[in-house]
Amino acid sequence: MSVSEYIILFSSILIGLAVADLSLSLHRMLRARKQICWNLIVPTLGFVVLCSILNLWWSIYVKYSGLESISFLEFLPQVFILVTFFLISASVFPDEIPQEGLDLQDFYIENRGQIWGLFSLFLFLMIFSATITAIVEKWSFFKYMLNTGGDITAFALALFLTKTKRMIFHWLMVAFFLFSIGSIWFYLMLE
């Protein structure tokens, strides 16, 4: 196996675990649907996370395909990105549904710090990884901002969401992510 195949396989295992955890938690929620006071923010955010997982896997595949060598320090941010995204996937849906029931909006508000804190960490790691790539490949400032500007904006917004309980801001961030994902997928279809 080549270096790129090892990296893609390792990444695929961690991404597969994230999808499995997300799916299993959704399954538990659907099984206990009568005990849940539903709010669309949680399943919508779960969909955003699933789509982001697909984007993450695809970007790893594109970035590392054909790679012949990589240093440990170059690969380390990728490991932290993958572990962080697993933790995001594990935090979006409740692990258990109490016998007395669960209000999804209350669950979301109570766990927003963890969810958006992990998103902030993920985005910081993405920016850090892009910065390393920019230094190694000697990107211009314009190319760097083109590649990281959206992540920098999302990072600031995600940090803000760890503190605010106002749902309008949370919905705007979810809409921002849906728009970003849709734009990426549209661009990929044109290639």
Buried (B, 14 or more C-beta within 10 A) or exposed (E): EEBBEBBBEBBBEBBEBBBEBBBEBBEBBEEBEEEBEEBEBBBBBBBBBBBBBBBBBEBBBEBBEEBEEBEEEBBEBBBBBBBBBBBBBBBBBBEEBEEEEBEBBEBBBEBBEBBBBBBBBBBBBBBBBBBEBBEEEEBEEEEBEEBBEBBBEBBEBBBEBBEEEEBEBBBEBBEBBBEBBEEBBEEEEEE
